[in-house]
Amino acid sequence: MQAADKRTAKLLCDEAMDLIRTQNLEEAEKRVKESLKIEETSEAYRHLAVISAARRDADASMSYLEQALETNIDDDIALALMAEALLESGDTMQAIGHYMLAIKAKPDELRYKQRFVALAGHVPFAQYNPHVEEVLLICLNTPDLDCTKAQSIWYTTLYN
């Protein structure tokens, strides 16, 4: 694929995002689908997920997020959106897991850590998990993050 094509696909996605912000979902969807004809990107699938969610089509939104993650497993935004979609569907443990992956993909993003601590702090972890420990340490080493709600996670990490 030529660089010009990639720039065109990116421009179409950027236009789609602007259209999403103004709630012009039909035009946004057209731009994203044009973009996907040029290049398959996780960003484009994320935009389709957001459009579907705005239309209250949770199944389509989840499907597009899955496609985004198939395209780029380290797409932190898609991981965070998937976490919220899973949380909305009632699957708190999977949501926590997706926030953990989002934190690993982009450790500097404070919002992911805040959501992880808020969600995981209310869930009893019955056994030790090295991935939970890794993410918890990332959180504990974040100066602007209040980890007081993570006490139960830390207890499980230390004593199991």
N, C-alpha and C positions, 0 to 999 in steps of 0.2 A: 504494500500500500504506500502511496506517495505521501510526502509530508503535507502537501496541499489538501489532500483528502482528509487527513487526520485533523487539520486545522478547521476544515469545513464542518466535520462531525462535531468537533468541540464547540464551534460557534453556534451550531444548531442547538446543542444541549444548553449552552449559556442563554440563548434566546428563550428556550423552553422554560428554564428556571425563572427568568423574568416574567414570563407569561403565567407561570404557576403562582407567583407572588401576587399577581393581579387577578387571580382566579379565572383566567381565560384558559380553561382546561382543554377545550377542543383544539385550539391553536397550539397549545403546548404539546399535546399528544401528537399532532401532525409533525411538529419539528423533531420530536424525539424519534418517531418512526422513520423520518427521513435520515436522521443521524445513524440509526441502526442499519439502514441500507448501506451506508458508507463504511461504518465500523461498529462492531459489537463491543460496547463498553459497559462496565458496571454502573457508571454514572447515568447512562441512558436508562438502564433498567431501574435504577433508584428513582429517577424522575417518573417513570411509569408507575412505580409503586406509590409514590406520593400522590399522583393524579388519581389512582384507583382508591386510595384511602380517602381522598377528598370527596370522592363519589360514593363513599361508604361501601366499597366492595372489598372487604377484608381478604377474601380468598384470592382475588386477582392481585391485590397488593402483596400478599405473602408469596405468591408465585413469582412475581417480578423481583422481589427481594432474593428469593432463592436463585433466580437467574443471575442477578447481580453478583451474588457470592460464588456462583459457579464460574463466572467470568473473572472475578478477582476475590479470592478468599480473604485477602487482607484489607478489603474495603471497610475501613472503620465506620464510615457513615452508614453503609448498608448493614453492618453488624449491629449498630446502635438502633437503627430503625427496626430491624428484625427483633431485637430485644423488646422494644416497645410494643410491637405487634404481638409477640408471644405473651407479654404481660397482659395486654388487653384481652387476649383469648384465654387467660387464666393459667398459663404455664409459667409460673414464677421461676422455677428452677432452670428451665431452658433460657428464660430471659436473663437470669443472672449469668449463666454460661456465656451467652452472647455478649453481655457487657464485659465479661472477663476477656473474651477474644478481642473486643474493640479496644480495651485498655492495652492489651499486648500489641495490637496493630498500631496504636498511636498513644504511647504512654504519657505524652504531655497534655492530653485533652482532659481538663479538669472535670467537665460535665459527665464524662463516662464514669469517672471515679466516684463522683458524688452519687450518681444513680446506683452504682454497684454497692456502695456502703449503705445507702438507704434501703435497698432491697435485701441484700444479703444479711444485713444486721438484724433482720426480723425472722430469719430462717435458721432453724437449728441444723447444723451440719453434724451428722452422726459419726463420720469417720474422716480421718486425715486425707487431704487431697493436695498434692504438691502444686497443682495449678492454682488452687485457691491461695496457698501460701505465697506463691510468686506474685500474684496480683495484690494480695494484702500488703506485702512488703513494698510494692510500687506505691500503693496508696499511703502507707505509713511514712514514706519518704517524700511526700508531697506537702510542702509547708502550708499551703492555703486550704488544705482539706481537713475538715473535722472528722476524725475517725472514731469518735466516742461511740457511735452506734455499731461499730465493728467489733466490740468487745467479745461478743459470743463467737465470732469467727476466729478471733485470735486465741480464745480459750480452747476451741476445738483443735486449732493448729498446734498449740503447745502440748496439749494433754492427750491427744489420740495418736 
